[in-house]
Amino acid sequence: MISDGKIRITRNGETQRTKKPHTLIRPGDGVVFMRGRELLSVRMISAGTRRGPAPEAQALYERLE
């Protein structure tokens, strides 16, 4: 999806498509992408410090409507 430019990142009010898999997502950044037929828009709240269980990972972002 990233290589095809299907991921949009909003930072400081500016939205850009990214084609680089190594693009850093920072707290406060918004990310928009398709998951199946659903358009998802999320905002990163904080960065994780470890790979943990799903509920812990879900606390790191908020879903926008």
mmCIF file of the C-alpha atoms, coordinates in Angstrom:
data_MODEL
# 
_entry.id   MODEL 
# 
loop_
_atom_site.group_PDB 
_atom_site.id 
_atom_site.type_symbol 
_atom_site.label_atom_id 
_atom_site.label_alt_id 
_atom_site.label_comp_id 
_atom_site.label_asym_id 
_atom_site.label_entity_id 
_atom_site.label_seq_id 
_atom_site.pdbx_PDB_ins_code 
_atom_site.Cartn_x 
_atom_site.Cartn_y 
_atom_site.Cartn_z 
_atom_site.occupancy 
_atom_site.B_iso_or_equiv 
_atom_site.pdbx_formal_charge 
_atom_site.auth_seq_id 
_atom_site.auth_comp_id 
_atom_site.auth_asym_id 
_atom_site.auth_atom_id 
_atom_site.pdbx_PDB_model_num 
ATOM 1  C CA . MET A 1 1  ? 0.000   0.000  0.000  1.00 0.00 ? 1  MET A CA 1 
ATOM 2  C CA . ILE A 1 2  ? 2.821   2.396  0.826  1.00 0.00 ? 2  ILE A CA 1 
ATOM 3  C CA . SER A 1 3  ? 4.695   1.769  -2.434 1.00 0.00 ? 3  SER A CA 1 
ATOM 4  C CA . ASP A 1 4  ? 1.466   2.463  -4.358 1.00 0.00 ? 4  ASP A CA 1 
ATOM 5  C CA . GLY A 1 5  ? 1.010   5.823  -2.590 1.00 0.00 ? 5  GLY A CA 1 
ATOM 6  C CA . LYS A 1 6  ? -2.190  4.755  -0.839 1.00 0.00 ? 6  LYS A CA 1 
ATOM 7  C CA . ILE A 1 7  ? -1.201  6.023  2.599  1.00 0.00 ? 7  ILE A CA 1 
ATOM 8  C CA . ARG A 1 8  ? -1.753  9.710  3.444  1.00 0.00 ? 8  ARG A CA 1 
ATOM 9  C CA . ILE A 1 9  ? -0.072  11.358 6.412  1.00 0.00 ? 9  ILE A CA 1 
ATOM 10 C CA . THR A 1 10 ? -1.237  14.665 7.865  1.00 0.00 ? 10 THR A CA 1 
ATOM 11 C CA . ARG A 1 11 ? 1.365   16.603 9.831  1.00 0.00 ? 11 ARG A CA 1 
ATOM 12 C CA . ASN A 1 12 ? 1.063   20.260 10.873 1.00 0.00 ? 12 ASN A CA 1 
ATOM 13 C CA . GLY A 1 13 ? -2.117  20.637 8.797  1.00 0.00 ? 13 GLY A CA 1 
ATOM 14 C CA . GLU A 1 14 ? -0.428  19.450 5.595  1.00 0.00 ? 14 GLU A CA 1 
ATOM 15 C CA . THR A 1 15 ? -1.475  16.156 3.988  1.00 0.00 ? 15 THR A CA 1 
ATOM 16 C CA . GLN A 1 16 ? 0.920   14.188 1.793  1.00 0.00 ? 16 GLN A CA 1 
ATOM 17 C CA . ARG A 1 17 ? 0.930   10.755 0.216  1.00 0.00 ? 17 ARG A CA 1 
ATOM 18 C CA . THR A 1 18 ? 3.943   8.724  1.227  1.00 0.00 ? 18 THR A CA 1 
ATOM 19 C CA . LYS A 1 19 ? 5.770   6.157  -0.895 1.00 0.00 ? 19 LYS A CA 1 
ATOM 20 C CA . LYS A 1 20 ? 8.564   5.471  1.576  1.00 0.00 ? 20 LYS A CA 1 
ATOM 21 C CA . PRO A 1 21 ? 8.045   2.578  4.025  1.00 0.00 ? 21 PRO A CA 1 
ATOM 22 C CA . HIS A 1 22 ? 10.538  4.128  6.460  1.00 0.00 ? 22 HIS A CA 1 
ATOM 23 C CA . THR A 1 23 ? 8.507   7.351  6.898  1.00 0.00 ? 23 THR A CA 1 
ATOM 24 C CA . LEU A 1 24 ? 8.274   8.133  10.617 1.00 0.00 ? 24 LEU A CA 1 
ATOM 25 C CA . ILE A 1 25 ? 4.871   8.665  12.173 1.00 0.00 ? 25 ILE A CA 1 
ATOM 26 C CA . ARG A 1 26 ? 5.035   11.009 15.153 1.00 0.00 ? 26 ARG A CA 1 
ATOM 27 C CA . PRO A 1 27 ? 2.550   11.645 17.956 1.00 0.00 ? 27 PRO A CA 1 
ATOM 28 C CA . GLY A 1 28 ? -0.120  14.005 16.644 1.00 0.00 ? 28 GLY A CA 1 
ATOM 29 C CA . ASP A 1 29 ? 0.196   12.805 13.032 1.00 0.00 ? 29 ASP A CA 1 
ATOM 30 C CA . GLY A 1 30 ? -2.903  11.617 11.226 1.00 0.00 ? 30 GLY A CA 1 
ATOM 31 C CA . VAL A 1 31 ? -2.899  8.640  8.871  1.00 0.00 ? 31 VAL A CA 1 
ATOM 32 C CA . VAL A 1 32 ? -5.594  7.837  6.294  1.00 0.00 ? 32 VAL A CA 1 
ATOM 33 C CA . PHE A 1 33 ? -5.766  4.534  4.418  1.00 0.00 ? 33 PHE A CA 1 
ATOM 34 C CA . MET A 1 34 ? -8.184  1.968  3.041  1.00 0.00 ? 34 MET A CA 1 
ATOM 35 C CA . ARG A 1 35 ? -8.762  -1.339 4.825  1.00 0.00 ? 35 ARG A CA 1 
ATOM 36 C CA . GLY A 1 36 ? -10.875 -3.408 2.493  1.00 0.00 ? 36 GLY A CA 1 
ATOM 37 C CA . ARG A 1 37 ? -13.803 -1.151 1.577  1.00 0.00 ? 37 ARG A CA 1 
ATOM 38 C CA . GLU A 1 38 ? -13.463 0.973  4.695  1.00 0.00 ? 38 GLU A CA 1 
ATOM 39 C CA . LEU A 1 39 ? -11.604 4.293  4.773  1.00 0.00 ? 39 LEU A CA 1 
ATOM 40 C CA . LEU A 1 40 ? -9.757  4.559  8.088  1.00 0.00 ? 40 LEU A CA 1 
ATOM 41 C CA . SER A 1 41 ? -8.526  7.758  9.624  1.00 0.00 ? 41 SER A CA 1 
ATOM 42 C CA . VAL A 1 42 ? -6.440  7.544  12.794 1.00 0.00 ? 42 VAL A CA 1 
ATOM 43 C CA . ARG A 1 43 ? -4.270  9.895  14.858 1.00 0.00 ? 43 ARG A CA 1 
ATOM 44 C CA . MET A 1 44 ? -1.179  8.687  16.674 1.00 0.00 ? 44 MET A CA 1 
ATOM 45 C CA . ILE A 1 45 ? -1.317  9.515  20.380 1.00 0.00 ? 45 ILE A CA 1 
ATOM 46 C CA . SER A 1 46 ? 2.060   8.179  21.480 1.00 0.00 ? 46 SER A CA 1 
ATOM 47 C CA . ALA A 1 47 ? 4.804   5.804  20.404 1.00 0.00 ? 47 ALA A CA 1 
ATOM 48 C CA . GLY A 1 48 ? 5.024   2.336  21.883 1.00 0.00 ? 48 GLY A CA 1 
ATOM 49 C CA . THR A 1 49 ? 8.099   1.271  23.766 1.00 0.00 ? 49 THR A CA 1 
ATOM 50 C CA . ARG A 1 50 ? 7.674   -2.428 23.116 1.00 0.00 ? 50 ARG A CA 1 
ATOM 51 C CA . ARG A 1 51 ? 5.687   -4.903 21.071 1.00 0.00 ? 51 ARG A CA 1 
ATOM 52 C CA . GLY A 1 52 ? 2.794   -5.774 23.345 1.00 0.00 ? 52 GLY A CA 1 
ATOM 53 C CA . PRO A 1 53 ? -0.763  -7.088 23.329 1.00 0.00 ? 53 PRO A CA 1 
ATOM 54 C CA . ALA A 1 54 ? -3.465  -5.619 21.074 1.00 0.00 ? 54 ALA A CA 1 
ATOM 55 C CA . PRO A 1 55 ? -5.229  -3.557 23.800 1.00 0.00 ? 55 PRO A CA 1 
ATOM 56 C CA . GLU A 1 56 ? -1.921  -1.867 24.604 1.00 0.00 ? 56 GLU A CA 1 
ATOM 57 C CA . ALA A 1 57 ? -1.304  -1.107 20.924 1.00 0.00 ? 57 ALA A CA 1 
ATOM 58 C CA . GLN A 1 58 ? -4.845  0.237  20.474 1.00 0.00 ? 58 GLN A CA 1 
ATOM 59 C CA . ALA A 1 59 ? -4.210  2.755  23.260 1.00 0.00 ? 59 ALA A CA 1 
ATOM 60 C CA . LEU A 1 60 ? -1.453  4.334  21.119 1.00 0.00 ? 60 LEU A CA 1 
ATOM 61 C CA . TYR A 1 61 ? -3.844  5.752  18.509 1.00 0.00 ? 61 TYR A CA 1 
ATOM 62 C CA . GLU A 1 62 ? -7.348  7.144  18.246 1.00 0.00 ? 62 GLU A CA 1 
ATOM 63 C CA . ARG A 1 63 ? -9.741  6.495  15.429 1.00 0.00 ? 63 ARG A CA 1 
ATOM 64 C CA . LEU A 1 64 ? -11.211 9.614  13.832 1.00 0.00 ? 64 LEU A CA 1 
ATOM 65 C CA . GLU A 1 65 ? -14.681 9.707  12.328 1.00 0.00 ? 65 GLU A CA 1 
# 
